[in-house]
Amino acid sequence: MFISFEWKQMLRSRWLQLVTILFIFVFVAILMIQQMSLPESNGFTRQTASILNVLLFLLPLFTLTMGSMNVAGDVETGWFALLKTYPMSLNQYIFGKYTALCLSFTFILACALGVAFTFGGIFGGVSLPIQFIGVALALIFIFSAIGILIGSVAKNRLHALALSLVVWALLLLLLSYALMAIGTVIPGHVLQKLTILFLHLNPVEWLRFSYFLLAGQATVLGPTYFDLIQFYESILGKVVFALVTLTWAVMPLLLTKYRLKKRGVEK
């Protein structure tokens, strides 16, 4: 019941409707422009690269902001205090918020791809690797969890918005620039190790790497990742790969529960 209620509330949100329109416009524009201007080819194309970059840039921004403001708004307005009068545990509250947020952005993704494929079918057909869909869903699951965590830390909705933008800028921009700056003053072998560490500590870069790995296009990453690619193609590596991905989705939710308890939300 709570999941259904939350999902309906999100679907009625003007913000979500605008995000849906934005994604439809961007996906259709990229697919149609490049479908009409480039010859059909297999593998990692400019079309796939463009959509992947847009997805990695925009989707974390909206999942972080909407997820964090949703949770922070509940605490700020007293809605959460009212929910506590119902027979619902903190686990159910967090899971309900997380599931509703994931369903909302999965709906956005499905609408955007559906419209893009419809237009593409009219003008000759478009296609995307199945690995792209998997990475897109993983992106939704991971950043929805991080967004909810930010909302549990924020004091109010404005604070949640500010924190989300800081986290988004840090993961998408600042960490990469910091790594490049550090690379100018340290030896190459040390930089290589830092790059691998940075890959696992940044969910954006981890999912970008995941796409190339799953699509069998990891060679485009260069020799720096050669040993890492060989490891993740082994049986043990596949297990570690799944654990790292799962950790990024589960750990923020566990920290959310700890944070809400610490704030005295649950007695």
C-alpha positions as CSV (number, residue, x, y, z in Angstrom):
1,M,0.0,0.0,0.0
2,F,2.7,2.5,1.0
3,I,4.8,1.7,-2.2
4,S,1.7,2.2,-4.4
5,F,0.8,5.5,-2.6
6,E,4.4,6.8,-3.0
7,W,4.6,5.9,-6.6
8,K,1.3,7.5,-7.4
9,Q,2.4,10.7,-5.6
10,M,5.7,10.8,-7.6
11,L,3.9,10.2,-10.9
12,R,1.6,13.2,-10.1
13,S,4.7,15.4,-9.5
14,R,5.2,18.1,-12.1
15,W,8.9,17.7,-11.6
16,L,8.8,14.1,-12.6
17,Q,6.7,14.9,-15.7
18,L,9.2,17.5,-16.8
19,V,12.0,15.1,-16.3
20,T,10.2,12.6,-18.4
21,I,9.7,15.1,-21.2
22,L,13.4,16.1,-21.0
23,F,14.6,12.5,-21.3
24,I,12.3,11.8,-24.2
25,F,13.5,14.9,-26.0
26,V,17.2,14.1,-25.4
27,F,17.0,10.4,-26.4
28,V,14.9,11.1,-29.5
29,A,17.3,13.9,-30.6
30,I,20.4,11.8,-30.1
31,L,19.1,8.7,-31.7
32,M,17.4,10.4,-34.7
33,I,20.2,12.8,-35.5
34,Q,22.9,10.1,-35.5
35,Q,20.7,7.5,-37.1
36,M,20.1,9.9,-40.1
37,S,23.7,11.1,-40.3
38,L,25.8,8.0,-39.5
39,P,25.9,4.5,-41.2
40,E,24.6,1.6,-39.2
41,S,27.4,-0.2,-37.4
42,N,27.9,-2.7,-34.6
43,G,29.8,-2.3,-31.3
44,F,30.5,0.9,-29.5
45,T,29.3,3.7,-31.7
46,R,29.1,7.5,-31.4
47,Q,25.4,7.1,-30.9
48,T,25.8,4.7,-28.0
49,A,28.6,6.9,-26.4
50,S,26.4,10.0,-26.6
51,I,23.4,8.3,-24.9
52,L,25.6,6.7,-22.3
53,N,27.2,10.0,-21.4
54,V,23.9,11.8,-21.3
55,L,22.5,9.1,-19.1
56,L,25.5,9.2,-16.7
57,F,25.3,12.9,-16.5
58,L,21.5,13.6,-16.2
59,L,20.1,10.5,-14.4
60,P,22.2,10.9,-11.2
61,L,21.3,14.6,-11.0
62,F,17.5,13.9,-11.0
63,T,17.6,10.8,-8.9
64,L,19.7,12.4,-6.2
65,T,17.7,15.6,-6.0
66,M,14.2,14.0,-6.2
67,G,15.1,11.2,-3.8
68,S,16.7,13.4,-1.2
69,M,14.1,16.1,-1.3
70,N,11.3,13.5,-1.0
71,V,12.7,12.1,2.2
72,A,13.8,15.4,3.7
73,G,10.3,16.8,2.9
74,D,8.6,14.1,4.9
75,V,10.6,14.9,8.0
76,E,10.4,18.7,7.5
77,T,6.6,18.7,7.0
78,G,5.8,16.2,9.7
79,W,4.5,13.6,7.3
80,F,6.9,11.1,8.6
81,A,5.8,11.7,12.2
82,L,2.2,10.9,11.0
83,L,3.4,7.8,9.2
84,K,4.9,6.6,12.5
85,T,1.4,6.4,14.0
86,Y,0.6,3.6,11.5
87,P,1.9,0.0,12.0
88,M,4.9,0.6,9.6
89,S,8.5,-0.1,10.5
90,L,11.5,2.1,9.5
91,N,12.6,-0.7,7.1
92,Q,9.2,-0.6,5.4
93,Y,9.4,3.2,5.1
94,I,12.9,3.2,3.5
95,F,12.1,0.2,1.2
96,G,8.8,1.9,0.1
97,K,10.6,5.2,-0.7
98,Y,13.4,3.4,-2.5
99,T,11.1,1.2,-4.5
100,A,8.8,4.0,-5.5
101,L,11.7,6.1,-6.6
102,C,13.2,3.3,-8.6
103,L,9.9,2.5,-10.3
104,S,9.4,6.2,-11.2
105,F,12.8,6.5,-12.9
106,T,12.4,3.1,-14.6
107,F,9.1,4.5,-16.0
108,I,10.9,7.6,-17.2
109,L,13.6,5.4,-18.9
110,A,11.0,3.1,-20.5
111,C,9.0,6.1,-21.8
112,A,12.1,7.8,-23.3
113,L,13.3,4.6,-25.0
114,G,9.9,3.7,-26.1
115,V,9.3,7.0,-27.9
116,A,12.8,7.0,-29.3
117,F,12.4,3.5,-30.7
118,T,9.0,4.4,-32.1
119,F,10.4,7.3,-34.0
120,G,13.4,5.3,-35.0
121,G,11.2,2.6,-36.4
122,I,9.5,5.1,-38.6
123,F,12.8,6.3,-40.0
124,G,14.6,3.0,-40.4
125,G,15.0,1.5,-37.0
126,V,17.4,2.1,-34.1
127,S,19.0,-0.2,-31.7
128,L,20.9,-0.2,-28.4
129,P,22.9,-2.9,-26.7
130,I,21.1,-4.8,-24.0
131,Q,24.0,-4.0,-21.7
132,F,23.0,-0.4,-21.9
133,I,19.6,-1.2,-20.4
134,G,21.3,-3.1,-17.6
135,V,23.7,-0.3,-16.7
136,A,20.8,2.2,-16.9
137,L,18.8,0.2,-14.3
138,A,21.9,-0.2,-12.1
139,L,22.3,3.5,-12.3
140,I,18.8,4.1,-11.1
141,F,19.1,1.5,-8.2
142,I,22.4,2.9,-7.0
143,F,21.6,6.6,-7.1
144,S,18.1,6.3,-5.8
145,A,19.7,4.7,-2.7
146,I,22.3,7.5,-2.4
147,G,19.5,10.1,-2.9
148,I,17.5,8.7,0.0
149,L,20.7,8.7,2.2
150,I,21.2,12.3,1.4
151,G,17.6,13.1,2.4
152,S,18.1,11.4,5.7
153,V,21.1,13.6,6.4
154,A,19.6,16.9,5.2
155,K,17.8,19.2,7.6
156,N,15.2,20.3,5.1
157,R,14.4,20.2,1.4
158,L,16.6,23.1,0.5
159,H,19.5,21.6,2.3
160,A,18.8,18.3,0.6
161,L,18.9,20.0,-2.8
162,A,22.2,21.7,-2.0
163,L,23.8,18.4,-0.7
164,S,22.6,16.5,-3.8
165,L,24.1,19.1,-6.1
166,V,27.4,18.9,-4.2
167,V,27.5,15.1,-4.4
168,W,26.5,15.2,-8.0
169,A,29.3,17.7,-8.9
170,L,31.8,15.7,-6.8
171,L,31.1,12.4,-8.5
172,L,30.7,13.7,-12.0
173,L,33.2,16.5,-12.2
174,L,35.4,17.3,-9.3
175,L,36.9,13.9,-8.5
176,S,38.0,13.4,-12.1
177,Y,39.7,16.9,-12.2
178,A,41.3,16.1,-8.8
179,L,42.7,12.8,-10.2
180,M,44.1,14.6,-13.2
181,A,45.7,17.3,-11.1
182,I,47.3,14.6,-8.8
183,G,48.5,12.8,-11.9
184,T,50.8,15.7,-12.7
185,V,52.9,15.3,-9.6
186,I,53.0,11.6,-8.9
187,P,54.7,8.7,-10.8
188,G,52.7,6.9,-13.5
189,H,52.5,3.5,-11.6
190,V,51.1,5.3,-8.5
191,L,48.6,7.1,-10.7
192,Q,47.5,3.8,-12.3
193,K,46.7,2.4,-8.8
194,L,44.9,5.6,-7.8
195,T,42.8,5.3,-11.0
196,I,41.8,1.8,-10.2
197,L,40.9,2.8,-6.7
198,F,39.0,5.8,-7.9
199,L,37.0,3.5,-10.3
200,H,35.7,1.5,-7.4
201,L,35.0,4.5,-5.1
202,N,33.0,6.5,-7.7
203,P,29.7,4.8,-8.7
204,V,29.6,6.8,-12.0
205,E,32.9,5.6,-13.2
206,W,32.1,2.1,-11.9
207,L,29.0,1.9,-14.0
208,R,30.8,3.4,-17.0
209,F,33.4,0.7,-16.7
210,S,30.6,-1.9,-16.2
211,Y,29.1,-1.0,-19.5
212,F,32.3,-1.5,-21.4
213,L,33.1,-4.7,-19.5
214,L,29.6,-6.2,-20.1
215,A,29.5,-5.1,-23.7
216,G,32.9,-6.6,-24.5
217,Q,34.3,-3.2,-25.5
218,A,36.7,-2.8,-22.5
219,T,39.7,-2.4,-24.9
220,V,38.6,1.2,-25.5
221,L,39.6,2.1,-21.9
222,G,43.3,1.6,-22.7
223,P,46.2,-0.4,-21.2
224,T,45.7,1.0,-17.7
225,Y,42.7,-1.3,-17.2
226,F,44.2,-4.4,-18.9
227,D,44.9,-6.4,-15.7
228,L,41.7,-5.2,-14.1
229,I,39.7,-6.4,-17.1
230,Q,41.3,-9.8,-17.1
231,F,40.4,-10.2,-13.4
232,Y,36.8,-9.2,-13.8
233,E,36.4,-11.6,-16.8
234,S,37.4,-14.5,-14.4
235,I,34.9,-16.4,-12.3
236,L,36.1,-14.8,-9.1
237,G,36.1,-11.4,-10.8
238,K,32.5,-11.8,-11.8
239,V,31.6,-12.5,-8.1
240,V,33.5,-9.5,-6.9
241,F,31.9,-7.4,-9.7
242,A,28.4,-8.4,-8.5
243,L,29.3,-7.7,-4.9
244,V,30.7,-4.2,-5.6
245,T,27.6,-3.3,-7.6
246,L,25.3,-4.7,-4.9
247,T,27.2,-2.9,-2.2
248,W,26.7,0.5,-3.9
249,A,22.9,-0.1,-3.9
250,V,22.6,-1.6,-0.4
251,M,25.1,0.3,1.7
252,P,23.3,3.7,1.4
253,L,20.0,2.2,2.5
254,L,21.7,0.7,5.6
255,L,23.3,4.1,6.4
256,T,19.9,5.7,5.9
257,K,18.4,3.5,8.6
258,Y,21.3,4.3,10.9
259,R,21.1,8.0,10.3
260,L,17.3,8.2,10.9
261,K,17.7,6.2,14.1
262,K,20.5,8.5,15.2
263,R,18.3,11.6,14.6
264,G,15.7,10.1,16.9
265,V,13.2,9.3,14.2
266,E,12.8,5.8,15.5
267,K,12.5,5.3,19.2
